[in-house]
Amino acid sequence: MGSAVNITTESWDKEVIKSDLPVMVDFWAPWCGPCKMIAPTIEELAGEYDGQLKVCKINTDENPEVSSQNQIMGIPSLLFFKDGKLFDKIVGAASKKQFKEKIDAILSK
């Protein structure tokens, strides 16, 4: 069963930009309450979409460069990439249904 991959500035290109699969990236921080609230849902989605979608998590405190490159203003922010390009995003905690709608949209393109 798939699980979310923790990434860093160093692994960003390899894991996200050059990924063969679409990627959902969770920008989070340890002090962020809403980030902790959606973490179990993110893991569930990683399992449910294993083989179709790569799920990554990046700590904004430890990787400020990637956060600023992607214009992350608030967390949690979830960015969806396909073929190395930003496809869509969700800012703030959302429901599993909302995440699935975005994922299904990216997978159907």
Secondary structure, 3 states (H helix, E strand, C coil): CCCCEEECCCCHHHHHHCCCCCEEEEEECCCCHHHHHHHHHHHHHHHHCCCCCEEEEEECCCCHHHHHHCCCCCCCEEEEEECCEEEEEEECCCCHHHHHHHHHHHHHC
